[in-house]
Amino acid sequence: MKKQFYNYTIQFIKEIIPVIAGILIALFIDNWNNDRKDKAYINQVFYTIDSELKDSKESIIEIVSLQKSLVDSLEFYSNNNQLSVMDVIKKAGGVHVAQIKTSAWKSVSNYKIDLISYNKITTLSNIEEQKEILKDKSEFLLNMAYSNLYEKDKNKKQTVKMLLLDIIQTENTIHKLIDIYNKK
């Protein structure tokens, strides 16, 4: 009986070892394949993030100069009681706000954030936060300017100017954050 039990045990071990080895090999291959897919995904996401941030930076550079022109116009015409806020905005070529692109960051932050380093997460989160602040400030500026389009008062023009300067500061902050991200 002992010999029969011993033979069954040996037979069981001989059959189970290849099964366990097969499972371990399959798990290793699956993990390797998932790591390879994750790396390819992250490389594509970073390529897209880099492209979006480059576009955003170019937009900031282009728009800030237009905004500064509007600030100068508002300052220059602030004492002119013949020109309304709308007239000054028209003379300066309108109100412009930089377009900050963060679509790729949003997709990765909701899906595979654990594959990104903490420093990059922090910087990209700060850019996203500043983008939302810029959006809020821009909406406030546009609402304020719209409700005062026909005002010719110096204080209204100065208020629009101050709001615009605040927006420029936020855009410059985003510009600096993009530079920090690119250095990492």
C-alpha positions as CSV (number, residue, x, y, z in Angstrom):
1,M,0.0,0.0,0.0
2,K,2.8,2.4,0.8
3,K,4.5,1.5,-2.4
4,Q,1.3,2.2,-4.3
5,F,0.8,5.5,-2.5
6,Y,4.4,6.4,-3.3
7,N,4.0,5.6,-7.0
8,Y,0.8,7.7,-7.1
9,T,2.6,10.6,-5.4
10,I,5.6,10.4,-7.8
11,Q,3.2,10.1,-10.8
12,F,1.2,13.2,-9.5
13,I,4.4,15.2,-9.1
14,K,5.6,14.2,-12.6
15,E,2.3,15.4,-14.1
16,I,1.8,18.6,-12.0
17,I,5.3,20.0,-12.5
18,P,4.8,20.5,-16.3
19,V,1.4,22.1,-15.6
20,I,2.8,24.5,-13.1
21,A,5.8,25.3,-15.3
22,G,3.4,25.9,-18.2
23,I,1.3,28.3,-16.1
24,L,4.3,30.2,-14.9
25,I,5.7,30.5,-18.4
26,A,2.2,31.7,-19.6
27,L,2.1,34.3,-16.8
28,F,5.6,35.5,-17.6
29,I,4.8,35.9,-21.3
30,D,1.5,37.7,-20.5
31,N,3.3,40.1,-18.1
32,W,6.0,40.7,-20.6
33,N,3.4,41.4,-23.3
34,N,1.5,43.7,-21.0
35,D,4.6,45.6,-20.2
36,R,5.5,46.0,-23.8
37,K,2.0,47.3,-24.6
38,D,2.1,49.7,-21.7
39,K,5.5,51.1,-22.8
40,A,4.2,51.5,-26.4
41,Y,1.1,53.2,-25.0
42,I,3.0,55.6,-22.8
43,N,5.5,56.4,-25.6
44,Q,2.5,57.4,-27.8
45,V,0.9,59.4,-25.1
46,F,4.1,61.3,-24.3
47,Y,4.6,62.0,-28.0
48,T,1.0,63.4,-28.1
49,I,1.5,65.3,-24.8
50,D,4.7,66.8,-26.2
51,S,3.0,67.9,-29.4
52,E,0.1,69.4,-27.5
53,L,2.3,71.3,-25.1
54,K,4.4,72.6,-28.0
55,D,1.2,73.8,-29.7
56,S,0.1,75.4,-26.4
57,K,3.4,77.1,-25.9
58,E,3.3,78.5,-29.5
59,S,-0.3,79.7,-28.9
60,I,0.8,81.5,-25.7
61,I,3.7,83.2,-27.4
62,E,1.5,84.4,-30.2
63,I,-1.5,85.4,-28.1
64,V,0.4,87.2,-25.4
65,S,1.8,89.7,-27.9
66,L,-1.8,90.4,-29.1
67,Q,-3.0,90.7,-25.5
68,K,-0.2,93.2,-24.7
69,S,-1.2,95.2,-27.7
70,L,-4.8,95.4,-26.3
71,V,-3.4,96.3,-22.9
72,D,-1.4,99.1,-24.5
73,S,-4.5,100.3,-26.4
74,L,-6.6,100.3,-23.3
75,E,-3.9,102.3,-21.5
76,F,-3.5,104.7,-24.4
77,Y,-7.2,105.3,-24.8
78,S,-8.2,105.2,-21.2
79,N,-8.7,108.9,-20.9
80,N,-10.5,109.2,-24.2
81,N,-14.1,109.6,-23.4
82,Q,-15.1,109.4,-27.1
83,L,-14.1,105.7,-27.4
84,S,-16.0,102.9,-25.7
85,V,-14.5,99.7,-24.4
86,M,-15.7,98.0,-27.6
87,D,-14.0,100.7,-29.8
88,V,-10.7,100.1,-28.1
89,I,-11.0,96.3,-28.4
90,K,-11.8,96.7,-32.1
91,K,-8.8,99.0,-32.6
92,A,-6.5,96.4,-31.0
93,G,-7.9,93.5,-33.1
94,G,-10.1,91.9,-30.5
95,V,-9.7,89.8,-27.4
96,H,-7.6,86.7,-27.7
97,V,-6.9,83.9,-25.3
98,A,-4.3,81.1,-25.7
99,Q,-5.5,77.6,-26.4
100,I,-4.0,75.2,-24.0
101,K,-4.2,71.5,-25.1
102,T,-4.3,68.8,-22.5
103,S,-6.4,66.0,-24.1
104,A,-3.6,63.4,-24.0
105,W,-2.9,64.2,-20.4
106,K,-6.6,63.8,-19.5
107,S,-6.8,60.4,-21.2
108,V,-3.7,59.0,-19.4
109,S,-4.6,60.5,-16.1
110,N,-7.9,58.6,-16.1
111,Y,-6.4,55.3,-17.4
112,K,-2.7,54.5,-16.7
113,I,-1.4,57.2,-14.4
114,D,0.6,54.6,-12.5
115,L,3.0,54.4,-15.5
116,I,4.1,58.0,-15.2
117,S,6.7,59.4,-12.9
118,Y,5.5,61.6,-10.0
119,N,7.4,64.7,-11.3
120,K,5.6,64.5,-14.6
121,I,2.3,63.9,-13.0
122,T,2.7,66.9,-10.8
123,T,3.8,69.2,-13.6
124,L,1.0,68.1,-16.0
125,S,-1.6,68.4,-13.2
126,N,-0.4,71.9,-12.5
127,I,-0.7,72.8,-16.2
128,E,-4.2,71.4,-16.2
129,E,-5.1,73.4,-13.1
130,Q,-3.7,76.6,-14.6
131,K,-5.7,75.9,-17.8
132,E,-8.9,75.8,-15.8
133,I,-7.9,79.0,-14.0
134,L,-7.2,80.6,-17.4
135,K,-10.6,79.4,-18.6
136,D,-12.4,81.0,-15.6
137,K,-10.5,84.2,-15.9
138,S,-11.1,84.5,-19.6
139,E,-14.8,83.9,-19.1
140,F,-14.9,86.6,-16.4
141,L,-13.0,89.0,-18.7
142,L,-15.4,88.4,-21.6
143,N,-18.5,88.7,-19.4
144,M,-17.1,91.9,-17.9
145,A,-16.1,93.3,-21.3
146,Y,-19.5,92.3,-22.9
147,S,-21.5,94.0,-20.1
148,N,-19.5,97.2,-20.5
149,L,-19.0,97.3,-24.3
150,Y,-20.4,100.8,-24.7
151,E,-18.9,102.3,-21.5
152,K,-16.4,105.1,-22.2
153,D,-15.3,105.5,-18.6
154,K,-11.6,105.3,-17.7
155,N,-12.3,102.9,-14.8
156,K,-14.0,100.4,-17.1
157,K,-11.1,100.4,-19.5
158,Q,-8.7,100.1,-16.6
159,T,-10.6,97.1,-15.2
160,V,-10.5,95.3,-18.6
161,K,-6.8,96.1,-18.7
162,M,-6.2,94.6,-15.2
163,L,-8.2,91.5,-16.0
164,L,-6.2,91.1,-19.2
165,L,-2.9,91.5,-17.3
166,D,-4.0,88.8,-14.9
167,I,-4.8,86.5,-17.8
168,I,-1.3,87.2,-19.3
169,Q,0.2,86.2,-15.9
170,T,-1.6,82.9,-15.9
171,E,-0.5,82.2,-19.5
172,N,3.1,83.0,-18.6
173,T,2.8,80.6,-15.6
174,I,1.6,77.9,-18.0
175,H,4.5,78.7,-20.3
176,K,6.9,78.2,-17.4
177,L,5.3,75.0,-16.4
178,I,5.6,73.7,-20.0
179,D,9.3,74.6,-19.9
180,I,9.7,72.7,-16.6
181,Y,7.9,69.7,-18.1
182,N,10.2,69.7,-21.1
183,K,13.3,69.7,-18.9
184,K,12.2,66.5,-17.1
